[in-house]
Amino acid sequence: MAASSKFVGAASALAISAALVSSGAIVTTVAGITAAQAATVSRIEVRGNTRVDAQTVKDNLGITPGKPFSNNDIDAATKRLFNTGLFGDVRITQSGGALIVTVSEHQVVNQVIFRGNKKIKDAQLSGAVQSKSRAAFSQQTLDADTEAVRAAYRNIGRSDATVSSRTMDLGQGRVNVVFDINEGDRTKIANIVFVGNHAFGERRLRDVISTKRSNPLSWLTRNDVYSEDRMRADEESLRRFYYNRGYADFRVISSTANLDAASNEYTITVTVEEGEKYKFGGVEIQSSVEGVDTSKLGGLVKTSEGDVYNAKEVEDSIIKLSEKVAGQGYAFAKVEPRGDRNFENHTISVVYNIDQGPRAYLERIEIRGNEKTRDYVIRREFDVSEGDAFNQVLIQRAKKRLENLEFFQTVNISTAPGSQPDQVVLVVDVVEKSTGEFSIGGGYTTGGESPGPTVEGSITERNFLGRGQFIRIGAGGGLNNNRTYSLSFTEPYFLGQRISAGFDLFKRQSGVNDKYETDLTGGTIRFGLPITETLTAGVAYNLSQEKYTIEDAAKLPDGTPDPSQISQAFVDAANRGTWIKSSVSWSLVYDTIDDRKNPHDGLYAKFNQEYAGVGGDANYLKTTFKGSYYKTLSQEMDIVGLVGVGAGYIKGFGDDLRVFDTFKNNQDMIRGFKYAGIGPRDLSVADAKGSFLGGNTYFNATVETQFPLPVVPESLGIRGALFADAATLYGNDLKQASNTSMEWRASAGVSIMWASPFGPLRFDYAFPVKKVDGDQVQNFNFGMSSKF
């Protein structure tokens, strides 16, 4: 026991001693920490800096000699120095009365060099990378830049391009950043396959999306470049296509792209589920907002019972109802549709509910990503501004307007909480795309005032100086002294209002039928006012100087006009010398065409009147009308029907209506006949080319069926058509005119239409089925085609 007690006593003594020692250590540590937390130094020493001035380091510390500082102050000083981006490492220690700041400086980028690039210029690649001359070098930034260069090549269809990066040490902390690029071959799209589609064929669905199969002209159109972002947009296009044609349950299950490394070609597979086709069931408007009379709102609804379900018509109805209710003073009312599917008879009943929404206000609009486009160009597309009631419908409409500008690759609009619970911040993220183009093209036309080969060059900018303005300068020429010069400018928001204003200047010189030459110089000042989303009014003032000269081919050896070659009406008009025409015109345009490049459904109608007599030598009133109605006849086979009508009448006052002012037939009026080859003529002239005088009145109509050509890839944009035309051109007050009575002509034929990279081209072969003696026939016609 004694031994044991001694052992226990020794152990206890040892434990007590250890406890005392530990306590002393703890006290010492705490004292040290306390001292560090309340330390002061007499001086600050900076070590390791070579380019950065020591004072710059001291200014970023926030620690002053002679004043106490803590560990938190040291941590904050370290972060501030790192945040300058000048240093790769920072260490701060205390030695006696000195605070030692040891830094390791970043290297500085002297120059960014791209090697091996031909398809993408240095300036474009420089804009894609973050590494810049005179900026601090960062390996992390270099890695991100290498991937950005690869992405730039993927965006132009060169997915197999390889990019490596390295640095060249120049000494004194400077490096060159070098990107070595192997551009590889252009990646193509071999095929686009749809799985699960039954209502619409692959050809029709490939026509809906913007991604196309590669063809011999893809190097011009660049629409065969695979991009995940483009495919996401194409998926949305497919959804809207199906939703607007009754398939409310449609969904894209997947879209995959498989790259064949051997051929360097993608095969894209899009798997869809169409669902059933629905029609509208009952359509109602209900309101829980006191004072809203739903019985007076029915005319604003675009959906009708029994019609094929159409999501766009539902959206349009929501917009119309929201605008009407807001205009009645219910700023926070919201319109939400409720659809009730009947799976047995495949109908969807729609109830438009008008409820009192949350009282939320738009605090501000933040715009991001617009490096070129100015903020106000984006803001003006919104019908709401800071302080207004928040309206999701109007914001979605603004999104569509921004997309329709064709200034941006993508437009995303999101919301964020404002400074108050009832405030909302609208965030607009845009990705800009090129809006300028330089083009040189050639063509050949078989009809019109200037037949034969032509060449034209133009410079176009759709977002001039980022102001949203349109400007185009063009020049061209051809045979028979044909020369054209033009300048156009449009300001889409004149005086801050949704009114377009612009001007056109032109000079045209041409020889017509080897009989006379024209020299026209003039311009137009125009204004456009959108009345609704589909109806637009326009007004313009036009001033031109016209000069006509009889060509030598139509003269006798003594220099006088040959009456057997050209009508005296042309001679009299040419002898009147320089002719000044001053006129005002106005128009109404109704347009519901779904796709102006490839129309399938919708109506386009234009009514125009021009009064010449506001000064000048001309004095007449000219009225014209043109209408085109498109309707898809077969969704499966992509067959489209077209019915078109037109009319015109000119009334001269006094003796100021000349032969040059009358209507002449052309390919838009009736095909199968030469330009100025039907209608009133001077029978005393042997050469028919110099005898047709035009008419004061015309009517025309056309029916056409358009269809894809089975053996031609749809990516080429080539379609065929069968057509029948009818027209009459009559009435002429000139004393030389004969055959002035109303007589109809008719023709039928076939066409090939090509949406080429140079513009829409059309090849027509027509044969007259009804004509009048003396009419000039022209079976084949080729030239640029303007649908609207």
CORCORCOR-V324691 format. One record per backbone hydrogen bond with DSSP energy under -0.5 kcal/mol. NH is the residue of the N-H (numbers start at 1). CO is the residue of the C=O. If there is no record, write none. Layout:
BEGIN
NH/CO  NH/CO
END
This chain:
BEGIN
5/1  6/2  7/3  8/4  9/5  10/6  11/7  12/8  13/9  14/10  15/11  16/12  17/13  18/14  19/15  20/16  21/17  22/18  23/19  24/20  25/21  26/22  27/23  28/24  29/25  30/26  31/27  32/28  33/29  34/30  35/31  36/32  37/33  38/34  38/35  39/36  39/69  42/97  43/97  45/99  47/101  56/53  57/53  58/54  59/55  60/56  60/57  61/58  62/58  66/41  67/64  69/39  74/70  75/71  76/72  77/73  78/74  79/75  80/76  81/77  82/78  83/79  84/80  84/81  85/82  86/81  88/104  89/104  91/102  93/100  95/98  98/95  99/43  100/93  100/98  101/45  101/99  102/91  102/100  103/47  103/101  104/89  105/103  106/86  108/173  109/135  110/108  110/175  111/175  113/111  113/177  115/179  125/121  126/122  127/123  128/124  128/125  129/125  134/109  135/132  137/107  142/138  143/139  144/140  145/141  146/142  147/143  148/144  149/145  150/146  151/147  152/148  153/149  154/150  155/151  156/153  157/154  158/153  161/158  162/182  164/180  166/178  168/176  169/167  170/174  171/174  174/171  175/108  176/168  177/111  178/166  178/176  179/113  180/164  180/178  181/115  181/179  182/162  183/116  183/181  187/157  188/264  190/188  190/266  191/266  193/268  195/270  201/636  205/201  206/202  207/203  208/204  208/205  209/205  212/223  214/189  218/215  220/217  221/217  222/218  225/222  226/224  231/227  232/228  233/229  234/230  235/231  236/232  237/233  238/234  239/235  240/236  241/237  242/238  243/239  244/240  245/242  246/243  246/309  247/242  248/246  249/276  250/247  251/273  253/251  253/271  254/271  256/269  258/267  259/257  260/258  260/265  261/259  264/260  265/260  266/188  267/258  268/191  269/256  270/193  270/268  271/254  271/269  272/195  272/270  273/251  274/196  278/246  279/346  280/307  281/348  284/350  286/352  288/354  289/354  290/288  292/289  293/291  294/292  296/293  297/294  300/297  301/298  306/280  307/304  309/278  311/243  314/310  315/311  316/312  317/313  318/314  319/315  320/316  321/317  322/318  323/319  324/320  325/321  326/322  327/323  328/324  328/325  329/326  330/325  331/329  333/330  334/355  336/334  336/353  338/351  340/349  341/339  342/347  343/341  346/342  347/342  348/279  349/340  350/282  351/338  352/284  352/350  353/336  353/351  354/286  354/352  355/334  355/353  357/332  357/355  360/358  361/422  362/388  363/361  363/424  364/424  366/364  366/426  368/428  371/369  374/466  377/374  378/374  378/375  379/375  380/376  381/378  382/379  387/362  388/385  390/360  395/391  396/392  397/393  398/394  399/395  400/396  401/397  402/398  403/399  404/400  405/401  405/402  406/403  407/402  409/431  410/431  412/429  414/427  416/425  418/423  423/420  424/361  425/416  426/364  426/424  427/414  427/425  428/366  428/426  429/412  429/427  430/368  430/428  431/410  432/369  433/407  437/460  439/458  441/456  443/454  445/452  446/782  452/445  454/443  455/477  456/441  457/475  458/439  459/473  460/437  461/471  462/435  464/469  466/463  467/464  469/464  470/490  471/461  472/488  473/459  474/486  475/457  476/484  477/455  478/482  479/453  482/479  483/509  484/476  485/507  486/474  487/505  488/472  489/503  490/470  491/501  492/490  494/499  496/493  497/494  499/497  500/528  501/491  502/526  503/489  504/524  505/487  506/522  507/485  508/520  509/483  510/518  512/516  513/511  515/512  516/512  517/549  518/510  519/547  520/508  521/545  522/506  523/543  524/504  525/541  526/502  527/539  528/500  529/537  530/498  531/529  531/535  532/535  536/589  537/529  538/587  539/527  540/585  541/525  542/583  543/523  544/581  545/521  546/544  546/579  547/519  549/517  551/515  554/551  555/552  556/560  559/556  562/554  563/561  565/562  566/562  567/690  570/567  571/567  572/568  573/569  574/570  575/571  576/572  576/573  577/574  579/546  581/544  581/579  582/580  582/615  583/542  584/611  585/540  586/609  587/538  588/607  589/536  590/605  591/534  592/603  594/601  602/630  604/628  605/590  606/626  607/588  608/624  609/586  610/622  611/584  612/610  612/620  613/582  613/611  614/582  615/613  617/580  618/580  620/612  621/651  622/610  623/649  624/608  625/647  626/606  627/645  628/604  629/643  630/602  631/641  633/631  633/639  634/639  638/634  639/634  640/706  641/631  642/704  643/629  644/702  645/627  646/700  647/625  648/698  649/623  650/696  651/621  652/650  653/619  654/652  656/653  658/656  661/658  662/658  663/695  669/666  670/666  674/776  676/665  677/674  681/738  682/691  683/681  685/682  686/684  687/564  688/686  690/687  691/688  692/688  693/680  694/680  695/663  696/730  696/731  697/730  698/648  699/728  700/646  701/726  702/644  703/724  704/642  705/722  706/640  707/720  708/637  709/718  710/708  712/709  716/713  717/714  719/753  720/707  721/751  722/705  723/749  724/703  725/747  726/701  727/745  728/699  729/743  730/697  731/740  737/734  738/681  743/741  745/727  746/770  747/725  748/767  749/723  750/765  751/721  752/763  753/719  754/761  755/717  756/754  756/759  759/756  761/754  762/783  763/752  764/762  764/781  765/750  766/779  767/748  769/746  770/746  775/772  776/677  777/775  778/672  781/764  783/762  785/760  787/785
END
